[in-house]
């Protein structure tokens, strides 16, 4: 809305000149100057609409070009013109134009539509001067002066440094042309060599200024040098009109530069933010892809058949924890830091919060990371359980093979023996001997029943533990059981046959029988002893090996009594030999009741005596190994019991530092970085503990009663400590960035921190929604539910239900900050576009740096308004999109 009081005062100021001009308007020189100047001025605007005039009083008679001129210079639409050729149509069009001029607060004195339609030169020139005064000169104001005075003051200030230039009016002060040249040189010194101009050569000066203005400043020639020189007093209106074009050209350039600088600043911020968004998306995508690939590997619980394969899996898992996961922990921490920094910069530049693409929020990454660690936790436990299972299976399988081999060796030939019919042709003594022998065999068979049951029990356990070679074990066990059943049936059958002939066999060699009865269990005892002495053992503690050693000592204590039994059995054999030798008994040379002979008993006894010291040595070696394992346990526990509390203490200290206010932010940042360095310097102790942990795992130590800390606890605590110190440093850096960007003093920051700490009741570094609401009420906010929801959407864009100190500072600064707005950017673009509602690519390239001009052209939508031209771009929707008010 124009200030009509100011305009009326200006009209009163110019009233005497208007009266004087009206009396002298018919002066041919002045009329000629006005015709040329006003015609050129009109054409400078009509060219924008693709037309021009040649005769000022003739070409405006129908009112059409007059209405078009007013639309161009005002940027507004006039009423629809009449297209008829009759006088009434022309008068109607001119009246529409005059009404529009009057609507702008201009008093048209003695100017009517009939005079314009009749081609009255005086009235037409007066009307054009009124239009120029209203639309080209009235808005000029320097230090609250009127339009004419403001334009004159602007000319005086711009030409003040130039010699021989003294601008006092808009007529004779411009006759030598130096005033025009000084204005051009002041703004565009490269266009005119002012030092070569002479005051006594006005023709050269004027033509130089007019030519340069037309060629480089897009100001048409509105004056003739000859007319100005030859006229005693040049027409003031013509000169004012021409000089106003200089004012608009140069002041428009200054506005364009200011607008361009504003746009460059806004675009630079936007480009930097877009790059940060792209970096976040890429880092988040890579990290989620790594997690997606790793989790299936950790969730693979397919068991292997051999200890070597499972130990290789364990080694691969160690490499993952030591080599592959730590860099990803750093990437995750850096991702959170980048996200927080980006959100801070967006808030500081009045941009909407960054929302990552679906599935790539910080919470999504934290969830994926939690799934990874969940899979990882179970994986190591599964590996150790599988190794224990395979170790147990190997032990059972070896024990099965030993017992099966002993049993198969014992049963070898037994079926053929039981199937013989030797009793059919044997003598009475031989029959009796066969009967006794069979009774001894039955005793031997019963003694082997336990071994067969043990073989079946081991096979059953191997099946239950899913032993990979269970089919062959089952087949062998089935053969042994089938053979055992067959032996039982054959034994029963032979026993019945011998009993049928028992009446015929009355004598039996008691000594052989006694030998067989005593030799068989003793032989079984020796075989059992050899089996036990050669049996492998698995222990995990010193107590277990001590138990085995005690049992072995108890066994050795039974050896003297066993030796007495051996000598007694050998004594029976010696007595048989003595009887045979004494009574010349016809014997085949072997005991008919047993296959055991003294040589075999002695050989097995010697074997037992040989295995005892070997067993002693094995127990001693295992005892030494368990002592070494106990040393490793204590070594790991001593370090873990120091490192674990140290990490917890550091975590608590960091928590206290983050909420205390000691010194400036720079002091706090320096202190935290020194603190971080001291933490990083502690890493060798973590690595040393990792080395001790590896030795424990290589030694297959599965428990440690000397400490409650596991390596997993230490790793997780160490990773949390590094992440916490990095996140705390990032928060201080963001506070510095906020303070510098918003101009916040250290005292204000301390006040903000004191308020935050007062309502941070849990001393956790964050406030929940209720505490934050109480804090706002305490500083004077009158909050309704809708207003509080709006504020929470600003300070908690991720809807976590909490407010960090950084978000609290950003909000408090945002409430009083003076930042760029979409309306300001739109106004800047409007200046570059020459007050048009659209902008062209050439105008962007002319006013902006090339890269930012290309940035705008790539993102601006085509302009669809009714006043658009080919190639027009919509800068309004582009500007609102920069601030999140619409979509790009």
Secondary structure, DSSP 8 states (H G I E B T S, - for coil): ---HHHHHHHHHHHHHHHHHHHHHTT-HHHHHHHHHHHHHHHHHHHGGGT---S-HHHHTTTSHHHHHHHHHHH-----------SHHHHHHHHHHHHHHHHHTT----S--HHHHHTT-HHHHHHHHHHHHIIIIITT--STT--HHHHHHHHHHHHHTTSTT----SSSGGGTTSHHHHHHHHHH-TTT--GGG--TT-HHHHHHHHHHHHHHHS-----S-HHHHHHSSS--HHHHHHHHHHHHHHHHHHHHHHHHHHHHHHHHHHHHHHHHHHHHHHHHHHHHHHHHHHHHHHHH-----SSHHHHHHHHHHHHHIIIIIHHHHHHHHHHHHHHHHHHHHHHHHTT-------TT-SHHHHHHHHHHHHHHHHHHHHHHHHHHHHHHHHHHHHHHHHHHHHHHHHHHTTHHHHHT--GGGT--HHHHHHHHHHHHHHHHHHHHTHHHHHHHHHHHHHHHHTT-TTHHHHHHHHHHHHHHHHHHHHHHHHHHHHHHHTGGG-----HHHHHHHHHHHHHHHHHHHHHHHHH------SHHHHHHHHHHHHHHHHTHHHHHHHHHHHHHHHHHHHHHHHHHT----SS-TT-S--HHHHHHHHHHHHHHHHHHHHHHHHHHHHHHHHHHHHHHHHHHHHHHHHHHHHHHHHHHHHHH---S-HHHHHHHHHHHHHHHHTTHHHHHHHHHHHHHHHHTT----TT-S--HHHHHHHHHHHHHHHHHHHHHHHHHHHHHHHHT--HHHHHHHHHHHHHH-TT-SSEEEHHHHHHHHHHTT----HHHHHHHHHHHTTT--SEEEHHHHHHHHHHHH-----HHHHHHHHHHHTTT-SSB-HHHHHHHS-HHHHHHHHHH-EE--STT--TT-EEHHHHHHHHTTSS--
